[in-house]
Amino acid sequence: MLKLLLPLVFGILIQYRFHVSPSTLATVSAFAILAFAVFSVFPIYLKFAYAWIKVVAIQVLFIGLGTFITYNYDGIAQSNNVVNNYEQQPIIATIQAPLVPKPKSYKALVSIDAVFKNGHWLPINGKALLYFKKDSSASHLTYGSQIVITKPLSLITNLGNPGGFNYQEYCSFQHIYYQAFVSGNQYLLLASTNSHPFTKWLFTVRDQVLATLRTYIHAADELAVAEALLIGYRDDLDRDLVQRYSNTGVVHIIAISGLHLGMIYGMLSALFGLFKQYRATKIIKPIVIILVLWLFTLIAGAAPSILRSAIMFTFIVLGDAMRKRSNIYNTLALSAFVILIVNPYSLWDVGFQLSYSAVLSIILFYKYILQWFYFKNKLLKWFWALNAVTLSAQILTLPIIIYHFHQLPTLFFITNLVAVPLSGLILYAELALLITTWFTPLAKAIGWLTEHLLAFMNDFIARVDDLPFSILNGLQIHLVQVALLYAIITAATIWLLQKSSKALLACLSFACFFCAWRYWDFMGKYRQHKMIVYNVPNYKAIDLIDGRYFQFVGDSVLQEDGFLSNFHLRPSRILHRIAESETLSNSSIDSNIITANGKTIVVIDKPLPQHFDLPQKINADVIVLSHNPKIYFSTLAQAFNCKQYVFDASNLAWKIKYWKKDADSLGISYHVVAEKGAFEMDL
């Protein structure tokens, strides 16, 4: 399967990068099929001599398969896609999941079924995110409800901040292209519904599970972790709590994965072990285990990490039932193959990447790490085995963690040592709670125990996270450096296992390339001098960068609110490798006038005096308008010599609309941060 998986992945990457046309794909595939057909009629001696033709033909066919499924999955390439047909006219949409309560709205994922075009309803494909105003009309909306929406939808776009998360691409991979905030008079609930009975039943089961947990677990954080741990429901999780789990290296506990399926598989196997003397058990056992595992997978949302585990456990169960052991590498490759056939963009899913790298890492390194120490005591042996699993899983996930999250938990082995077995105990307690919910006194007791175990786990993780050395932050590597890290790991492994001097030389060479790349990057960062006006909705945020340091000019709330700062500003600061400083050597701030390296930036965040008169105009390289000041461009033109204006994201849309008209009439260049993303200028 690995021989087929690699060309499939290559084909997916080719289509993602180069957008191969169907005609080109058909031509190449036809040549591959022709080559394979010609090879099949070769005499035996020629088949041996030209075996490479068969290999190349098969590889090309599977590259073509990867290209084809990616083209077919990419909705924008299809003529009936919403992006190719929507022009802000009324649409018919179907709600795809129960509404998610937010502080000021209800969030809903909807499929766009039809658009009103040229006097009739045209069937189309695509999805959108809608936010309904919290009122009585929204309470009638549920899974399968169909609505007519008159409110124009907006294309999902990125904020455009340096180093920021590509939210637009993330949504497009799920065929989500539009979003809108909808009030009660901007949509009409239809009498018709469009729901699938099985999906509806899954949501009903999920809601019943959530209702049971909410009945017997009362503390907000403990309840949120219980929901995430059992069925992967994460809408109630506090952002700071998730960050703590991430910082300590145990976020996989609240992200449904193979760990959870493994626990359920182990529990079911042990249960059926009590009845192994009965013949019917051999038939019933695999059927029940597979059904339960897949039901759990579907209720938990069928994320790539749990899909991988479900497929793997399915083959393991079937292999045991037929008394045949499957090759773990083959099973792993087959599960990835199936997932990518269904959704080729799973390749970019961080959970998919971490899941497969962790499992492969455990398979490759666990038995060697386990042999580092030997214990006769069963408790110490179990203790070390758990540590060996944790350590082995980190080896191949390390480059991915640094690349995506820019941090490295240093105490992951301690937190995993406590949190993994504890989370297993909590999971079993939650399952027991669901089974005993009919007997209230026992359910209350189990709920009380579960809540206190969750509280202990949350408190332990919080205490570890508060340690000053618990995490290395601000790590930044590029894709080339990720490849070099994997090359170092591979060469070092070969050297350690085979004592190969060539592998040691290769490892040292890759390490030198890695260090040289980082040195060159750091030296480049010492020479950077720029200003960045960030796109942070409703806030003013400016960074002045001088080498490896920056000075922040903006609203103080961005320095106090951890989430806002981490989401909007931190990625850019990690990308530029900068640390905060109160002053910069080549910059000065005098009220709202900033001078840096001979350039002048004026920040206007309040109205100018009514009779604003200066002896001479102020020369400014950039004027930043912030917080909706009441100004007129005719007045600004009299006071400043400036050709570049920036309207930051703290301004209202209607205000920016009038400013754009004034600027266009005067021939003044402007940059709207909310529309074009962050404004960057070299100083």
Phi, psi and omega in degrees: 000330179295325178295334179267329182293317185298312177294329176298313178298318179299318178296321178298316180294322179298314181293321179297321186274320190247350178053064181294135181284153179302325181294317177297317179300315180296321180295311181297316180297322179297318177296321179294318179295319179298316179298318179295319180294318178296317180299322184295339180261003177296150169297163184303315184294329177286327177298324177289319184289326184241041180298335182296334179297317179297316181299312181297318181298317180294317180298317180295321179297319180282333169296317177297323177297316178298319178295318182293313182294329178290317177298316183291326181284330181289103186297330184296333180287347183270145183291333181266016178287148183299325182298328182272358185229343186273128178226044177065031174262170180301148179227159170253127183231152177241130179286126189265352181200159176304146182296143179256119180293132173241169182307321184237005184200177170248130180263138181218137170267127182233149170264138179267111188270327184203153177232142181278106187224130179055039174083005177212166181275121181258120179295133180219172178238149179147168181227165179211158173255123179245142177241111183268140176297139181286095175215182185294330182293326182289338182293342180273353182275135180209181179302131179093347179296138177251136183224151171259125183249124178262343180291128178299137178270152178250140176296138175288127180231164175277157175290334176080021176277143181304132178075003185286162180292135181277080184292326180297315179293320179302316179289319182296329176298338178256013179066027176258119186238338187232164175208159179193151170261122189241127175264174189299329182269008182249009175211158181232124178282123180273159178286334182282155175230160180220086184227153177262130185304318182292317178297319178298320178295321178299316178294325178296316178297316179300316180296324178292321177297314179298320180297320178296314179298319182288339178284323188250350175239122192252325181294135189299309183294319181293320178296317181298317179292322178299317179296317181291321183292321186277310185230013175073019179277112189246007185291341181263358183289136176284138184299319181294325179293317177299320179297322178296316179297321179292317182298329183263004174079022180235025181294340179295342179292322181262007172246109185309128184211193180297336178302316182290315179296324178298321178294317180292319178299316179297319180295316181292321179297318178295322180295315180288339177296337178288342184240025185292344180286345180269136181297322183299337181300324182297331179271317184289321186305304182296324181295312182294315182298314181295317179297316181295316181298317181286328175296315177299318180299316181290319178296327181279003174099357176054047175292157183305322182297318181280331174298316177304314181294319181297317179295316180297313180295328177299314179291325178296315180296315180295321178297317177296320181295326179265007180059039176231130179267129180270154175286126187295324179293320179294318179296319179297314179294322180295318180296319177295319179301313181296315181298318182288329175296319181288316181216096183297337181282358171299339180300332180266359180283125183297322178298320177299313181297313181292321182299309183289323179293323179293314180296314179298321179296318178295316180300318186282320193248344187302312186295330179284318179293323179300329182280357179299321181228149177235131179233135174280326180294128184296322180294314179294325178296315177296319180300314181289324178299319178296319177294323180295321177297314181298314181294317182295324180293334184283338190298308182272345177274342184306308180300322180292318179299314181295318183295315185274320189253351175057032179207163180218112176293124182272342182248028183300326183292329178285312182294321178293325180299325180268313190287323184295306178295327180293319178294326175296317177297319180294319179299316178295323178295321178293319177297320177295324178297318179294322182289326186259012184298339179288338180251093191305312182302315179292320178298321178297319180295315179294320177299318178297315180296316180299316181298319181288326175294319177296319179297319178297316181295315179299318181294318179298315180295321178296320180293319177295319181296330181285347178293136186295338183252020185282346184206143172260119185254165172072024179279136183224119175227156180260172181301322178297320178291327174298314179298320179295321178297317178294325177295320178297314180298316181296311181295320180295322179295315179298320180296315182292323184275325185248359180054040183273123179292328178294321178294322177296317178297318178296318179299314180294324179294314178298321179296322178294317177299318181298312181295321179296319178299314180295320180298315180298319180294317179297317180298322177296323181292332177292341182262005184275139176217111184204167173239137178234123172259110188279156174265088177242103186310127176078005183226153173266129182211114181228133173247129170259122187247129177227100183067237182263014182232156177220157174235131184266135174234114182169196183286134184296335182299333180289339176271341182265328181272110184298319183293312181301316181293315182295323184281317188264323189254321186301318180303321179293319181291327175291317180301319182271357179056053185240152177237152185285144177221147180289329178222156176240146187295326185251017182224153175212148180238118178240101185059243182256015179248123181248130174243133181210121179051042177082002178252151184242128177240128179249128178253117181249111181235015175208161183299144173285153177306149186299319178249077185273109185226127179238150178299328176208159182292149176270129176277125180226138177280324179215140171242124180256120177264127187220148175059040169054049178293145178276094183223163177234141184292334176296321177292317180297320181296331178283333185263333187230145166263098184210133181253354182232117177247149178233125176258107186281179189281000178275353181272151178285151184297319182292328178292316180297324180301317179289322178298320180297321178297315180297316182294321179296320181293332181263359180070031182263135178282139180217158179230119178265108185299320183294339181258321186254357182090186185301146176261127179238139178218132175287139180253000000 
